[in-house]
């Protein structure tokens, strides 16, 4: 008789699999509708009709539209961050890494209604920013400190200021106040905050921006959670 691996758990039954499929369908439909129409234009009735489920079925899985949107919007924000990570992985200079990452974040995140909703309307912006891109930001700044590229007497205070500056710039971009050149200026100021010399910070922040990989979309919410 073949041995059963000690760490093998019970296989999901038919009920669990069906529930998982229904939940996934609700999430996928919610993402499709809100990405196309905007968050406020989509109702629970729209979602249940498109997913072909009863309203009570929706509430079996999610207590509100907000509860369904959070995992979707978080994953879309993280997927954008992963696309940026793939670009900066080819860059050696920590200052250039920060510049490219921030410039793409400020250009791309406000253009996605779900990413913008996640940062500004689903919770505290500082917390949501940390959930969406915080790990990469910490890694990139820490690398600059370790190599001596960034010079900070108080890294903790600088981190708070950088987070606030990024949230403010995202808001300005979302409201249409900041154009591309303004975004690059904002990134230049953030580089200067990290200790990059003034002239060099300007050159880096206004250099040609490498393109992101094509957006293939996010359709693996259930798996990634």
MOJOLIN-V188707 format. One record per residue. N is the residue number from 1. PSI is psi in radians with two decimals (none if undefined). NEAR is the number of other C-alpha atoms within 8 Angstrom. D_CENTER is the distance of its C-alpha to the mean C-alpha in Angstrom with 1 decimal. Layout:
n:N psi:PSI near:NEAR d_center:D_CENTER
n:N psi:PSI near:NEAR d_center:D_CENTER
This chain:
n:1 psi:2.27 near:2 d_center:48.5
n:2 psi:2.51 near:3 d_center:45.1
n:3 psi:2.53 near:4 d_center:43.3
n:4 psi:2.22 near:5 d_center:40.2
n:5 psi:2.41 near:5 d_center:37.4
n:6 psi:-0.57 near:4 d_center:37.3
n:7 psi:0.01 near:4 d_center:33.5
n:8 psi:2.19 near:6 d_center:33.4
n:9 psi:3.08 near:4 d_center:32.5
n:10 psi:2.46 near:4 d_center:33.8
n:11 psi:2.47 near:4 d_center:32.6
n:12 psi:2.42 near:6 d_center:30.8
n:13 psi:3.13 near:6 d_center:33.4
n:14 psi:-0.68 near:6 d_center:33.6
n:15 psi:-0.79 near:6 d_center:32.6
n:16 psi:-0.73 near:8 d_center:29.4
n:17 psi:-0.73 near:9 d_center:28.5
n:18 psi:-0.74 near:8 d_center:29.3
n:19 psi:-0.70 near:8 d_center:27.2
n:20 psi:-0.70 near:9 d_center:24.2
n:21 psi:-0.70 near:8 d_center:24.8
n:22 psi:-0.79 near:8 d_center:25.1
n:23 psi:-0.76 near:9 d_center:22.0
n:24 psi:-0.70 near:10 d_center:20.0
n:25 psi:-0.72 near:9 d_center:21.8
n:26 psi:-0.76 near:12 d_center:20.9
n:27 psi:-0.78 near:12 d_center:17.2
n:28 psi:-0.75 near:9 d_center:17.5
n:29 psi:-0.73 near:11 d_center:19.7
n:30 psi:-0.76 near:11 d_center:17.6
n:31 psi:-0.81 near:10 d_center:14.6
n:32 psi:-0.79 near:8 d_center:17.2
n:33 psi:-0.81 near:11 d_center:18.9
n:34 psi:-0.58 near:14 d_center:16.2
n:35 psi:-0.59 near:11 d_center:14.6
n:36 psi:-0.68 near:6 d_center:18.2
n:37 psi:-0.36 near:8 d_center:19.6
n:38 psi:2.65 near:11 d_center:17.1
n:39 psi:-0.81 near:10 d_center:16.4
n:40 psi:-0.42 near:6 d_center:19.8
n:41 psi:-0.18 near:7 d_center:21.9
n:42 psi:2.29 near:11 d_center:21.4
n:43 psi:2.92 near:8 d_center:23.6
n:44 psi:-0.60 near:8 d_center:24.1
n:45 psi:-0.68 near:7 d_center:27.2
n:46 psi:-0.75 near:8 d_center:25.4
n:47 psi:-0.84 near:13 d_center:23.2
n:48 psi:-0.62 near:13 d_center:26.3
n:49 psi:-0.78 near:9 d_center:28.3
n:50 psi:-0.59 near:7 d_center:25.9
n:51 psi:-0.17 near:9 d_center:25.4
n:52 psi:0.85 near:6 d_center:29.1
n:53 psi:2.78 near:8 d_center:29.0
n:54 psi:2.74 near:8 d_center:30.9
n:55 psi:-0.70 near:9 d_center:29.4
n:56 psi:-0.51 near:6 d_center:30.5
n:57 psi:-0.72 near:8 d_center:28.6
n:58 psi:-0.83 near:11 d_center:25.3
n:59 psi:-0.24 near:9 d_center:26.2
n:60 psi:-0.55 near:7 d_center:27.2
n:61 psi:-0.54 near:7 d_center:23.6
n:62 psi:2.38 near:9 d_center:21.7
n:63 psi:-0.27 near:7 d_center:23.3
n:64 psi:2.98 near:7 d_center:21.6
n:65 psi:-0.66 near:9 d_center:19.3
n:66 psi:-0.79 near:7 d_center:16.9
n:67 psi:-0.58 near:9 d_center:17.1
n:68 psi:-0.58 near:11 d_center:16.4
n:69 psi:-0.58 near:11 d_center:13.5
n:70 psi:-0.91 near:10 d_center:11.5
n:71 psi:-0.57 near:10 d_center:11.1
n:72 psi:-0.90 near:12 d_center:10.4
n:73 psi:-0.64 near:12 d_center:7.7
n:74 psi:-0.77 near:12 d_center:6.0
n:75 psi:-0.67 near:12 d_center:6.7
n:76 psi:-0.70 near:12 d_center:5.8
n:77 psi:-0.74 near:14 d_center:2.0
n:78 psi:-0.60 near:10 d_center:3.7
n:79 psi:-0.72 near:9 d_center:6.2
n:80 psi:-0.75 near:10 d_center:5.5
n:81 psi:-0.66 near:12 d_center:5.4
n:82 psi:-0.66 near:8 d_center:8.4
n:83 psi:-0.71 near:11 d_center:10.0
n:84 psi:-0.71 near:12 d_center:10.1
n:85 psi:-0.67 near:10 d_center:11.4
n:86 psi:-0.55 near:9 d_center:14.0
n:87 psi:-0.85 near:12 d_center:15.2
n:88 psi:-0.27 near:10 d_center:15.6
n:89 psi:-0.34 near:7 d_center:17.3
n:90 psi:0.08 near:6 d_center:20.2
n:91 psi:2.37 near:9 d_center:20.7
n:92 psi:-0.70 near:7 d_center:23.0
n:93 psi:2.09 near:6 d_center:23.1
n:94 psi:-0.59 near:12 d_center:20.6
n:95 psi:-0.69 near:12 d_center:20.9
n:96 psi:-0.64 near:11 d_center:20.1
n:97 psi:-0.89 near:12 d_center:17.0
n:98 psi:-0.76 near:12 d_center:15.7
n:99 psi:-0.89 near:13 d_center:16.9
n:100 psi:-0.75 near:12 d_center:15.3
n:101 psi:-0.79 near:11 d_center:11.9
n:102 psi:-0.72 near:9 d_center:12.1
n:103 psi:-0.70 near:12 d_center:13.9
n:104 psi:-0.69 near:10 d_center:11.5
n:105 psi:-0.80 near:10 d_center:8.5
n:106 psi:-0.47 near:13 d_center:11.2
n:107 psi:-0.72 near:11 d_center:12.6
n:108 psi:-0.69 near:9 d_center:9.9
n:109 psi:-0.79 near:13 d_center:7.4
n:110 psi:-0.35 near:12 d_center:10.6
n:111 psi:-0.32 near:8 d_center:12.1
n:112 psi:2.00 near:9 d_center:10.0
n:113 psi:-0.54 near:11 d_center:11.6
n:114 psi:-0.69 near:14 d_center:9.4
n:115 psi:-0.79 near:13 d_center:6.2
n:116 psi:-0.73 near:13 d_center:9.1
n:117 psi:-0.74 near:11 d_center:10.7
n:118 psi:-0.79 near:14 d_center:8.2
n:119 psi:-0.78 near:13 d_center:8.3
n:120 psi:-0.32 near:10 d_center:11.9
n:121 psi:-0.17 near:9 d_center:13.7
n:122 psi:-0.18 near:10 d_center:12.8
n:123 psi:-2.87 near:9 d_center:13.8
n:124 psi:2.23 near:9 d_center:14.3
n:125 psi:-0.69 near:10 d_center:11.8
n:126 psi:-0.73 near:10 d_center:12.5
n:127 psi:-0.74 near:8 d_center:11.8
n:128 psi:-0.66 near:13 d_center:8.5
n:129 psi:-0.71 near:10 d_center:7.4
n:130 psi:-0.71 near:9 d_center:9.1
n:131 psi:-0.65 near:9 d_center:7.7
n:132 psi:-0.79 near:11 d_center:4.0
n:133 psi:0.08 near:11 d_center:5.6
n:134 psi:-0.70 near:9 d_center:9.1
n:135 psi:-0.75 near:8 d_center:10.8
n:136 psi:-0.71 near:9 d_center:10.5
n:137 psi:-0.79 near:9 d_center:11.6
n:138 psi:-0.79 near:8 d_center:14.4
n:139 psi:-0.81 near:8 d_center:15.5
n:140 psi:-0.72 near:11 d_center:15.9
n:141 psi:-0.73 near:11 d_center:17.7
n:142 psi:-0.69 near:8 d_center:19.8
n:143 psi:-0.70 near:9 d_center:20.8
n:144 psi:-0.63 near:12 d_center:22.0
n:145 psi:-0.74 near:11 d_center:23.9
n:146 psi:-0.64 near:7 d_center:25.5
n:147 psi:-0.11 near:7 d_center:26.7
n:148 psi:0.09 near:7 d_center:28.0
n:149 psi:-0.64 near:11 d_center:25.9
n:150 psi:2.44 near:12 d_center:24.6
n:151 psi:1.93 near:9 d_center:27.2
n:152 psi:2.18 near:9 d_center:26.4
n:153 psi:-0.52 near:4 d_center:29.0
n:154 psi:1.47 near:6 d_center:26.7
n:155 psi:-0.61 near:7 d_center:23.2
n:156 psi:-0.79 near:6 d_center:22.2
n:157 psi:-0.70 near:7 d_center:23.2
n:158 psi:-0.66 near:11 d_center:21.5
n:159 psi:-0.72 near:8 d_center:18.1
n:160 psi:-0.75 near:8 d_center:18.5
n:161 psi:-0.72 near:8 d_center:19.5
n:162 psi:-0.74 near:10 d_center:16.7
n:163 psi:-0.79 near:9 d_center:14.1
n:164 psi:-0.71 near:9 d_center:16.3
n:165 psi:-0.72 near:9 d_center:16.8
n:166 psi:-0.75 near:9 d_center:13.1
n:167 psi:-0.74 near:10 d_center:12.8
n:168 psi:-0.74 near:8 d_center:16.1
n:169 psi:-0.67 near:12 d_center:15.4
n:170 psi:-0.75 near:11 d_center:12.4
n:171 psi:-0.75 near:8 d_center:14.9
n:172 psi:-0.66 near:10 d_center:17.6
n:173 psi:-0.74 near:14 d_center:15.8
n:174 psi:-0.62 near:10 d_center:15.0
n:175 psi:-0.07 near:7 d_center:18.7
n:176 psi:0.22 near:7 d_center:20.0
n:177 psi:-0.61 near:7 d_center:21.5
n:178 psi:2.16 near:11 d_center:20.0
n:179 psi:-3.04 near:8 d_center:20.6
n:180 psi:-0.77 near:7 d_center:19.7
n:181 psi:-0.61 near:8 d_center:22.5
n:182 psi:-0.70 near:8 d_center:21.5
n:183 psi:-0.77 near:14 d_center:18.0
n:184 psi:-0.65 near:11 d_center:19.8
n:185 psi:-0.76 near:11 d_center:22.2
n:186 psi:-0.73 near:9 d_center:19.5
n:187 psi:-0.65 near:12 d_center:18.1
n:188 psi:-0.78 near:14 d_center:21.8
n:189 psi:-0.63 near:9 d_center:22.4
n:190 psi:-0.66 near:10 d_center:19.6
n:191 psi:-0.70 near:13 d_center:21.2
n:192 psi:-0.63 near:11 d_center:24.5
n:193 psi:-0.55 near:9 d_center:23.3
n:194 psi:-0.03 near:10 d_center:22.6
n:195 psi:0.11 near:10 d_center:26.2
n:196 psi:2.29 near:13 d_center:26.0
n:197 psi:2.60 near:7 d_center:29.3
n:198 psi:-0.97 near:7 d_center:29.2
n:199 psi:-0.72 near:6 d_center:30.5
n:200 psi:-0.68 near:8 d_center:28.3
n:201 psi:-0.70 near:13 d_center:25.1
n:202 psi:-0.75 near:10 d_center:26.0
n:203 psi:-0.76 near:8 d_center:26.8
n:204 psi:-0.77 near:11 d_center:23.6
n:205 psi:-0.32 near:14 d_center:21.4
n:206 psi:0.26 near:10 d_center:23.5
n:207 psi:2.87 near:6 d_center:23.9
n:208 psi:2.40 near:4 d_center:23.1
n:209 psi:2.06 near:5 d_center:19.4
n:210 psi:2.51 near:6 d_center:18.9
n:211 psi:2.64 near:5 d_center:17.4
n:212 psi:2.74 near:7 d_center:14.3
n:213 psi:2.70 near:7 d_center:15.4
n:214 psi:2.52 near:4 d_center:15.8
n:215 psi:1.95 near:5 d_center:13.2
n:216 psi:0.03 near:4 d_center:14.8
n:217 psi:2.94 near:5 d_center:12.7
n:218 psi:1.97 near:8 d_center:11.6
n:219 psi:0.43 near:5 d_center:14.7
n:220 psi:0.70 near:6 d_center:14.8
n:221 psi:-0.77 near:12 d_center:13.4
n:222 psi:-0.68 near:7 d_center:16.7
n:223 psi:-0.69 near:5 d_center:16.9
n:224 psi:-0.41 near:6 d_center:13.6
n:225 psi:none near:5 d_center:14.1
